[in-house]
Amino acid sequence: MSKALEYAHRAASAWLDGLDERPVAARATPQDLAAAFQGPLPETGSRPEDVIAWLAQNASDGMLGSASGRFFAWVIGGSVEAALAADWMVAAWDQNAALYACSPAASAVEEAAGEWIKELLDLPRDASFAFTTGCQMAHLTGLASARNAVLQRAGWDVETEGMFGAPPVAIVTSDQKHGSVERAARHLGFGRRAIVALPTDASGRIAPATLADGLSRCSGPAIVVLNAADLNIGACDRFAELIPIAHAAGAWVHVDGAFGLFARASRRHRHHLNGVELADSWATDAHKWLNVPFDCGIALVRDRDAHRAAMTLSASYIAPQANARDQIDWTPEWSRRARGIPVYAALKEMGRQGVEAMIDRCCAHCEALVAGIGALPGAQVLHPATLNQGLVRFRRDGNTPEQDDAYTDETIRRINATGEAFFSGTTWRERRAMRVSVVNWRTGAGDVDRAIAAVGSVLAES
Ligand SMILES: Cc1ncc(COP(=O)(O)O)c(C=O)c1O
C-alpha cells in the first residue's frame, strides 16, 4: 500500500476510535488554525505521506466530532462503515460518473442504488432519480423539473425560451420552509418575490384551508413545496389532504424531505408521512439520516420526461450508450463523483431492517434526550420530540423572555465547551431554543445519559 494511504488509514481509524474520548467540540481557535494553515504556497513539494501526517496532526483539533454519538447539532449524521469505506474506494477508483462510457460500473451501481431508495422510501417505482451534492441541489433538480412541466402546461418552453417573458410562477410553501428552497428558487430565476410563505398552525403545518386559499390567489402556474419534517420540530405537512388540493389547482407538488423522508422506512413512524407518495418530486439527503459520508443528496421525480428535459444536455463528444444510464441526463452537474456508490454500500450493510432499526433508535433517543433535559431544573421542553427533532430552552427565575433567550444561547455555548455533547441553537416562534437532533447511527443510550449529565452539570453551575 502507498505510504500516504497507509497513514490516512491509520489517522482515520485513530479519529474514529477516539470519538468517545475526544471532546465533541473543536479545540483549536481560529488563530491556531490560521497559524497552522496560512502561509506561502510551497515552492517545492513534500512526500505524500508527510502531507497526510501533517494534515492529520494540524487539522484534527479544528474538526468537530460530528461523527460521534453525542453530536446533536443541526442535522448532520455520521457514516456507517461500509459507506465510509466505499467512499474511499470511490476516491481511489476516481471515476467521472457523468456517463456510462466513463464508468460502466458506477452507472450500474448508482442505478441500483436509486431503485433501492425508491423501494425503501416507498415512492413511485417508475420515478426518475438523481444523486446530487445535497438536498440543496436536489431541490434545484426537483424545482427545475417542476418549472419545465408547469410552464409547458402554460404553453411556454422554458428550456428554449428561458425565464424572460415566461408566465409568472408562484412557489407556494410554508413559513417553516428551509432556506435551501428559496435559494433553489433564486437559482432557477423565480426570485424571492415568487415565494408565497403560508402561515402554519400550532403544529407547524399548513392547514388545508390555508393552502386552498393561497392557491386561489395565484393567477398563473404554481409549485407547492411541502415539508417532510421541518428542521426545528420535525413537522410533516398533511400530505394526504394537501396534495389533492394542490393537484386540483393544477400545481406541481415538491417535498422537502431532507431527513424526514427516511421515516418512511420505519413502520412505527411512517404515519407522519402518509400521502407523501402523491407528490410530484421529492428532495432528500443520504448524508443525513442514511448515514452516508458527505456529500450526497437525492432528487426523485414522478414525471421522468420533465426531469430529463430540465437536466439533459448533448455534446458531440458525449458517447451515449443505449440502455445504460448516463447520470448527466438527470443531475445538474457534468463531471461528478460516483456518490451513489456509498448509498448502495449503506443499504447493503444495513438492509431494510437495519435502516428501520436506526430510524427507530434515533427517534427513541431524541425523545429520551428532550424529556431528560427538559426535566432538569432550569430547563423546559419547548417542543417534544417529533421523529428525531425536539426543542428545549433554559430559564432562570425572574428573567424576562429576552434574558432567557440570551441565557439559552449562553447555556448551549457552555454545554458545548464541556466537550461532552454538542448542540446548536435556533429561533422558534420568536424565542431562542436548543435543538435536539438525533441523526447518527452511533448514538446509544450511554450517549444520551452522558449528554443529559453534561447539561445537568452546566445548569447546576449556573
Ligand atoms: C429540512 C432541510 N431541507 C434542506 C436542507 C439542505 O440540505 P443540504 O445541506 O444537504 O443541501 C436541510 C439541511 O439541513 C434541511 O434540514
The ligand as a MOL file (V3000), in Angstrom:
LIG
                    3D

  0  0  0     0  0            999 V3000
M  V30 BEGIN CTAB
M  V30 COUNTS 16 16 0 0 0
M  V30 BEGIN ATOM
M  V30 1 C -35.2290 20.4930 6.0500 0
M  V30 2 C -33.9580 20.7300 5.2640 0
M  V30 3 N -34.0260 20.9570 3.9420 0
M  V30 4 C -32.9260 21.1660 3.1850 0
M  V30 5 C -31.6700 21.1570 3.7500 0
M  V30 6 C -30.4590 21.3990 2.8720 0
M  V30 7 O -29.7480 20.2090 2.7640 0
M  V30 8 P -28.2370 20.1580 2.2110 0
M  V30 9 O -27.4210 20.8380 3.2410 0
M  V30 10 O -27.9340 18.7180 2.0880 0
M  V30 11 O -28.1920 20.8700 0.9070 0
M  V30 12 C -31.5400 20.9310 5.1280 0
M  V30 13 C -30.2140 20.9560 5.7540 0
M  V30 14 O -30.0420 20.8560 6.9490 0
M  V30 15 C -32.7090 20.6960 5.9020 0
M  V30 16 O -32.6360 20.4440 7.2170 0
M  V30 END ATOM
M  V30 BEGIN BOND
M  V30 1 1 1 2
M  V30 2 1 2 3
M  V30 3 2 2 15
M  V30 4 2 3 4
M  V30 5 1 4 5
M  V30 6 1 5 6
M  V30 7 2 5 12
M  V30 8 1 6 7
M  V30 9 1 7 8
M  V30 10 2 8 9
M  V30 11 1 8 10
M  V30 12 1 8 11
M  V30 13 1 12 13
M  V30 14 1 12 15
M  V30 15 2 13 14
M  V30 16 1 15 16
M  V30 END BOND
M  V30 END CTAB
M  END
